[in-house]
Amino acid sequence: MSIKTSAPTRTRLADQPGSENSAHPLLEAPLVGQALGVDAKLDWLMTPAEQVGMLYLLNQLRPKVAIEIGTRFGGSLQVLSRYSDKVYSLDIDPEVTKRLHGRFSNVEYLTGPSDEVLPGLLDRLQADEAELSFALVDGDHSTEGVRKDIDALLKYTPRVPMYIVMHDSFHGVCRDGLKAADWAGCPYVHAVELDFVPGIVNPFPASLGQLWGGLALGVLKPEPRSGPLEITEWSKLTYELANAAYEASLREPLLPRVVKRIKQRLGGER
Ligand SMILES: C[S@@+](CC[C@H](N)C(=O)[O-])C[C@H]1O[C@@H](n2cnc3c(N)ncnc32)[C@H](O)[C@@H]1O
């Protein structure tokens, strides 16, 4: 018996809302659905593997306080809200607060660019001796934007172990920002893995072949580390090979190559 397989063709991950985007079939699986809760139907712009990675961390950590940079449709916020006592969710887009009004009772929304809003929030949490243990960086996807968000978070002195998760670590522009951040300059950073969940070669027509997705992870502890910090990249080879293939496809577009290969097969053409 042959089983038909396919890459998703819907616009998931294409940053568009729509009921058909709200849940990957995997989320209908009892364990995953249970972990998400009954309300988990908002558009969550992450792959199934990323969603499960987030669920695992949040379920284990149960943060007293969490921060999200990049609210969008509330997809990742629905799980942050479910597993945390209190969430601060930042977005530059003022529509977000209207869109999600009344949806999550434990979420405080902050509107504005994160490089303006985040430092003040962190000062406030530091003064309140808040037990901040989780931050999702998924806002400004430019190299400078990613670097600034991380460097702001690294100014916070953690009172409990703190996990910083960064989305789109497989996208070169974001990955450069992740690498440019001053991880080593922060004594509380104990581990950084750029490929905690590796990203994908995008199957969606609008950005076919580009590398997107992936979760990077940084771990801070209240006690300073001893010795130098090593930033690890578990999927470095996968990333570099897929990137090289994409660059090559730009020089010689993918479609003509595929057509040529089919013609070769059909007609014995070389
Ligand atoms: C990819 S979406 C977030 C998706 C969401 N975390 C999820 O997984 O469902 C990125 C969001 O970041 C916001 N954003 C972009 N630049 C920003 C900035 N400088 N400061 C704060 N938010 C920003 C955008 O408005 C957008 O809503």
The ligand as an ORCA input file, in Angstrom:
! r2SCAN-3c Opt
* xyz 0 1
  C       6.195     36.474     13.684
  S       5.121     37.542     14.509
  C       4.993     36.830     16.111
  C       4.321     35.486     16.108
  C       3.931     34.912     17.458
  N       5.030     34.957     18.406
  C       3.485     33.478     17.286
  O       4.311     32.552     17.328
  O       2.279     33.250     17.103
  C       6.111     38.978     14.780
  C       5.417     40.122     15.510
  O       6.428     41.036     15.929
  C       5.952     42.347     15.826
  N       7.100     43.272     15.732
  C       7.843     43.563     14.661
  N       8.790     44.458     14.961
  C       8.656     44.729     16.286
  C       9.341     45.582     17.208
  N      10.380     46.343     16.833
  N       8.915     45.616     18.486
  C       7.854     44.858     18.903
  N       7.171     44.040     18.071
  C       7.570     43.957     16.785
  C       5.060     42.333     14.596
  O       4.099     43.378     14.657
  C       4.452     40.937     14.670
  O       3.192     40.984     15.283
*
